[in-house]
Amino acid sequence: MRSLLVPAHFASACLLAWVANSIGLISWRRAAAGHWTERARLLWPARVAALTDILLIPVILDQGHRVLFPETANGWIVNGLASCFGALLGSYPFDREIFPRLRFRSWLYQSIALWGLRLSLWTAFIAAIALMPSGFGRGTLVVACGYLIFHFAMQWGLAVKFLRWVRFARPANERLRRIVNEVSARAGARPPTTWRMGGVQALAFAFPTTGEMMFSERLLEICSDEEVATVCAHEMAHLSESKATLAGRWLGSLSLFPLIFIVPVIHNFGAGFIILPLLTLLISRFARCLSQRMEKRADQTAAENQINEGVYARALEKLYRENQLPAINVNDRQTHPHLYDRMVAAGITPDYPRPGRPKKMTWVGTAYACALGLLLALLVMRGAMHGE
């Protein structure tokens, strides 16, 4: 019986992810003939649910196992890893349908790189909570320092080194180097270290801490040299941010840091632990406001440095359309402004009416979240009954 638990968790997670994603894509499939902005709007809640379910489904299966078969629920680490891999594999048909160019080998390669980064960050966070002693002292300081060392190592280039190690990031080719050199010369700046990365989406990133940039191969495929140059100007604007702004970004990256102290705070201050999520919320809000202000600044820099009017706006629209991202965000709390407003600010009014906002989540994703809440409530009630 126990030998079947791991494959059962894997298969169940794979099936649950596939079912949720298949249902979530129904409205997007029906709008096949619609404008790209409408399709992207309909796709957004399914994408949010697909990403959330990869993390949610393993917890649902673990808690469900504890409710139904508590006597065999002690192998949660192995079962949880099997569920994570199963949910991830169950999302492949979803990704393949959205991006028909995607093949399994490329998807697996991309998943190893991106989920390797995500899981390393979450593993460090969970490990810090698990290792944190119940009292304040030298042990608390050691765990906190260990977490901070890893966190800032990621900020200071470890993340890029990991992407290079798994060969997801490679040095810029001759074309990209030439464009970066030309934009740097116009800005009077030293050309930054630039990388190409794999993946199916058209993306570009700046790393202000290390002064590096990264462009996806898909972006280079679909954009002209002039369009790549405007995107490069946007990313280089992030590299020229002030030291105070950079310090603010470091502070904003520590939004989860207060939560690693939840165990000693509960043991010593009881209900006073509520201050920790409040601090997390405050730091997150500060980080979001700072990022939004810097994104608007970078957009303005890109628009001012474009050679021909409207090139940057067209490049933005091309990236959003390729990645099937909504032209209007789900709310006003996202890092980047709405694409529609970014295009207007860059000098072009789109030739289509302003789209509506997408929904936050599919009903299946909401049902999974409610199922998890119910399972947790049942476990709490069972624990309370046994305690009596």
BELURCOR-V195670 format. One record per pair of residues at least 24 apart in sequence whose C-alpha atoms are under 7 Angstrom apart, sorted by the first residue. I is the first residue (numbers start at 1). J is the second residue. Records with the same first field share a line. If there is no record, write none. Layout:
I: J, J
This chain:
6: 79, 82
9: 79, 82, 83
10: 82, 83, 85, 86
11: 86
13: 57, 58, 83, 86, 87
14: 86, 87, 89, 90
15: 90
17: 53, 87, 90, 91
18: 90, 91
20: 364
21: 46, 50, 94
24: 362
36: 321
37: 326, 327, 355
40: 324, 325, 326
41: 326, 357, 358
42: 358
44: 326, 358
45: 358, 359, 360, 361, 362
46: 361, 362
48: 361
49: 361, 362, 365
50: 91
54: 84, 87, 88
55: 84
57: 87
58: 83, 84
60: 372
63: 375, 376
64: 375
67: 379
102: 200
110: 199
113: 163, 166, 168
117: 159
125: 260
128: 260
129: 260, 261
132: 263
133: 264
134: 263, 264, 267
135: 264
136: 264
155: 209
156: 209, 210
157: 210
168: 197, 198
169: 195, 196, 197, 198
170: 195, 196, 197
171: 195, 196
172: 196
179: 229
180: 232
183: 229, 233
201: 323
202: 319, 322, 323
205: 235
206: 235, 238, 239
208: 238, 239
211: 239
227: 311, 312, 315
230: 302, 306, 312
231: 302
233: 301, 302
234: 298, 299, 301, 302
235: 298
237: 298, 301
238: 298
249: 287
252: 283, 284, 286, 287
255: 280, 283, 284
256: 280
288: 335
291: 335
292: 335, 336
295: 336
303: 346
310: 346, 347, 348
312: 346
313: 343, 346, 348
327: 355
328: 355, 356, 357
329: 357
330: 357, 358, 359, 360
